[in-house]
Amino acid sequence: MREAVDEHGWDGEWFLRAYDASGRPVGSAQNAEGRIYIESQGWCVLGGAGLEDGRAQRALDSVNAR
């Protein structure tokens, strides 16, 4: 699961929420609405994603900024 999150779940400043049925990211900087979801950030950090490379802190900082 961590490998999948690392490869497909990072959007540059935070973790994505999901992909829709068409394969488009949900909770992405590309989205006009619903760009960031707090739950995705918290669960990824609790699961240990991004702790070693600073992405966890960047994700939480992005939540705080938005």
KAQUIUR-V596154 format. One record per run of one state. SS is the DSSP state (helix for helix, strand for strand, loop for the rest). FROM is the first residue (numbers start at 0). TO is the last residue. If there is no record, write none. Layout:
BEGIN
ss->(SS	SS)
from->(FROM	FROM)
to->(TO	TO)
END
This chain:
BEGIN
ss->(loop	helix	loop	strand	loop	strand	loop	strand	loop	strand	loop	helix	loop	helix	loop)
from->(0	1	8	9	10	14	15	17	19	24	26	37	46	54	65)
to->(0	7	8	9	13	14	16	18	23	25	36	45	53	64	65)
END
